[in-house]
Amino acid sequence: MLVSAIATFQAINAQHRAGLAMMQSNNAMLSGIRNIGAGETNFNALHQQDVKNETMSIKSQLMYKMATAWKKHSEAQLKKELDYKA
């Protein structure tokens, strides 16, 4: 029972970390847009940064989905263990 409870809290922590990473990647995308100058813009560097930010965003979304599935599994396992004890 304790192991399932710890796993549930770790899954919640993973969800929060993935959510924070999504916010940070979105913030990086927006600051990249904000910092585009009207004069000499290096579009190759801008493209590379955009690809990097998009990859980070997709990775964060995947990690969030995995953490959500882990949390659901841990909660189900904990409920099963509590029902078994009752």
Long-range contacts (C-beta under 8 A, 24 or more apart in sequence): 1-78, 1-81, 1-82, 1-85, 4-74, 4-77, 4-78, 4-81, 5-78, 7-70, 7-74, 7-77, 8-71, 8-74, 8-75, 8-78, 10-70, 11-67, 11-68, 11-70, 11-71, 11-74, 12-67, 12-71, 14-63, 14-66, 14-67, 14-70, 15-64, 15-67, 15-68, 15-71, 17-63, 17-67, 18-60, 18-61, 18-63, 18-64, 18-67, 19-60, 19-64, 21-56, 21-59, 21-60, 21-63, 22-57, 22-60, 22-61, 22-64, 24-56, 25-53, 25-56, 25-57, 25-60, 26-57, 28-53, 28-56, 29-53, 29-54, 29-57
